[in-house]
Amino acid sequence: MADPVHGGGLGMTSQRARERLAVRLREQGVEDERALDRIRSVPRHLFVDEALASRAYEDTALPIGHGQTISQPYVVARMTALALRGRRDLGRVLEVGTGSGYQTAVLAPLAIAVDSVERIRALYERARRLLATFRFAHLKLHYADGLEILGDAGAYDTVVVTAAVASVPEAFRDVLAPGGRIIAPVGGDERQRLVVLERDPQGRWIERRQDEVFFVRSLRGLEP
């Protein structure tokens, strides 16, 4: 039987495809080798519908149902690299929007602990089953509204948001520890920027705008 964690499903080609993808992402400007190593390691074809598995290693977003997408590999790698910049690891991570679970699988080994939140039950259940095969002992998935939050003040060192917000919600700021970092796509339905929002040790906020991106919009409430 093929090993679900190490790339079964596309035969021996998936590892080579991941290697080629990592090379392309480095050429596009992703320099953090830890982020690229996770792109090499995570079998993306497991996180898409079987009918789309042949496209899993294209650098493009793909539909996963319920009006959601699995993010473009460049964006996953870029967000991971921005979260890691200048840091030994990601510390305690809150991921808002589990989706397919692909970004979760990329982040988990780089963190001390991960809480990932998904508001759509079908996606939550699918990601829970799939991510269980990776055996990340420090990962917890939650079926919850990520815009409601979710955690005590200062509970997280990193917040990664995988759906577009008009501005970074105060709730995300509240759960960020001093010295922590939020990575989020900020903007309207058609145009967004990746924003890196940092809270320095004195509690002051520093914002840096990065790549133009396109994410589905954040919505409130649970979808059963």
C-alpha positions in Angstrom: 0.0 0.0 0.0 1.2 3.5 -0.8 2.4 5.6 2.2 -0.2 8.5 2.5 2.3 10.8 4.2 5.3 10.2 1.9 3.7 10.8 -1.4 1.8 7.7 -2.5 -0.9 8.4 -5.1 1.3 9.7 -7.9 3.9 7.0 -7.7 7.5 8.0 -7.6 6.8 11.2 -9.5 5.4 13.2 -6.6 8.8 13.7 -4.8 10.4 14.9 -8.0 7.4 17.2 -8.6 7.9 18.7 -5.1 11.6 19.2 -5.8 10.8 21.0 -9.0 8.2 23.1 -7.3 10.6 24.1 -4.5 13.2 25.1 -7.2 10.6 27.3 -9.0 9.6 29.0 -5.7 13.2 29.8 -4.9 13.5 31.3 -8.3 10.4 33.5 -7.6 12.1 34.8 -4.4 11.3 32.5 -1.6 14.7 32.3 0.2 13.9 30.6 3.5 15.2 27.0 3.2 12.9 25.9 6.1 9.8 27.0 4.1 11.2 25.3 0.9 12.0 22.1 2.8 8.3 21.9 3.9 7.2 22.4 0.3 9.5 19.5 -0.6 8.1 17.4 2.2 4.4 17.8 2.1 2.5 15.8 -0.6 0.1 18.4 -1.9 -1.7 16.0 -4.1 -3.3 14.4 -1.0 -4.9 17.8 -0.1 -6.8 18.2 -3.4 -9.6 16.3 -5.0 -8.4 13.1 -6.8 -9.6 14.6 -10.1 -7.2 17.5 -9.6 -4.2 15.5 -8.4 -2.4 15.8 -11.7 -2.3 19.6 -11.1 -1.3 19.5 -7.5 2.3 20.7 -8.1 1.4 23.5 -10.4 1.9 26.9 -8.7 -1.8 27.7 -8.6 -4.7 27.7 -6.2 -7.2 24.9 -6.8 -10.8 24.5 -5.6 -11.5 22.2 -2.6 -15.3 22.7 -2.5 -17.6 24.9 -0.4 -16.4 28.0 -2.3 -12.8 27.5 -0.9 -9.4 26.9 -2.4 -6.1 25.4 -1.5 -3.7 28.2 -1.7 -1.1 28.7 -4.4 2.2 27.0 -3.3 4.1 30.3 -3.7 1.7 32.0 -1.3 2.0 29.2 1.3 5.8 29.3 1.1 5.9 33.1 1.2 3.6 33.4 4.2 5.6 30.7 6.0 8.9 32.5 5.2 7.5 35.9 6.3 6.4 34.2 9.6 9.8 32.7 10.1 11.9 35.7 9.1 14.6 36.4 11.8 13.1 33.7 14.1 14.3 30.3 15.3 10.8 28.9 15.0 7.1 30.0 14.9 6.5 29.4 18.6 2.8 28.9 19.4 0.7 29.3 16.2 -2.9 30.1 15.6 -4.0 29.3 12.0 -7.3 30.9 11.1 -8.8 28.8 8.3 -7.6 25.2 8.1 -9.2 24.7 4.7 -7.6 21.7 3.0 -5.0 21.4 5.8 -2.0 21.9 3.4 -0.8 25.1 5.0 -1.3 23.5 8.4 1.0 20.6 7.4 3.6 23.0 6.1 3.6 25.0 9.4 3.3 22.3 12.0 6.9 21.1 12.2 8.2 24.7 12.4 6.1 25.4 15.5 6.0 24.5 19.1 2.3 24.1 19.0 -0.5 24.8 16.5 -4.2 25.5 16.9 -5.9 25.6 13.5 -9.5 26.7 13.2 -12.1 25.9 10.4 -15.7 27.1 10.2 -16.9 24.7 7.5 -17.6 21.3 9.1 -17.0 19.2 5.9 -13.5 20.8 5.5 -12.7 20.4 9.1 -13.6 16.7 9.1 -11.6 16.0 6.0 -8.5 17.9 7.2 -8.8 16.2 10.6 -8.7 12.7 9.0 -5.9 13.6 6.6 -3.7 15.4 9.1 -4.0 12.6 11.6 -1.9 10.5 9.2 1.0 12.9 9.8 0.9 12.4 13.5 1.7 15.9 14.6 1.5 15.5 18.3 1.4 19.3 19.0 -1.4 20.1 16.5 -5.0 20.7 17.5 -7.8 21.3 15.0 -11.0 23.2 16.0 -14.4 23.4 14.4 -15.1 27.0 15.3 -15.5 30.5 13.9 -12.0 31.9 13.7 -13.2 35.5 13.7 -14.7 35.0 17.1 -11.5 33.9 18.8 -10.2 31.8 20.6 -7.5 32.0 23.1 -6.3 34.1 26.0 -4.5 37.4 25.7 -0.9 36.8 24.5 -1.6 33.1 23.8 0.2 33.0 20.4 3.5 34.0 18.9 2.3 33.7 15.3 -1.1 34.1 13.8 -1.6 33.0 10.2 -4.8 34.0 8.5 -5.8 32.2 5.3 -8.8 34.2 4.2 -9.0 37.9 3.3 -10.0 40.4 5.9 -10.7 44.1 5.4 -8.4 44.9 8.3 -6.7 42.9 10.9 -9.3 42.2 13.6 -8.7 43.3 17.1 -9.3 39.8 18.3 -6.2 38.6 16.4 -4.1 41.4 18.0 -5.4 40.5 21.4 -4.2 36.9 21.3 -0.7 37.9 20.0 2.1 37.8 22.5 4.7 40.7 22.7 7.3 40.0 20.0 4.6 38.1 18.0 3.7 38.3 14.4 0.4 38.2 12.3 0.5 37.3 8.6 -2.8 38.1 6.9 -4.2 39.0 3.4 -5.8 42.4 3.9 -8.1 44.2 1.4 -11.3 43.9 -0.6 -12.7 41.1 -2.7 -10.6 41.8 -5.7 -7.3 43.1 -4.4 -5.4 42.3 -1.3 -1.9 42.6 0.2 -0.1 40.2 2.5 0.4 42.2 5.7 2.9 41.5 8.4 1.8 43.0 11.7 4.3 42.7 14.5 4.0 43.5 18.2 7.3 44.6 19.5 8.4 43.7 23.1 7.2 47.2 24.2 3.7 46.4 22.8 4.0 48.8 19.9 2.6 47.7 16.5 4.7 47.7 13.3 3.0 47.0 9.9 4.7 46.0 6.7 2.8 45.4 3.4 4.1 42.7 1.1 2.9 40.8 -2.0 -0.3 41.4 -3.8 -2.5 38.3 -3.4 -6.0 36.9 -3.9 -7.8 35.0 -1.2 -11.4 34.1 -0.6 -13.1 36.4 1.8 -13.4 35.6 5.6 -16.9 34.9 6.7 -18.5 34.7 10.1 -20.5 31.8 11.5 -20.3 28.1 11.3 -21.3 26.1 8.2 -22.7 22.7 9.4 
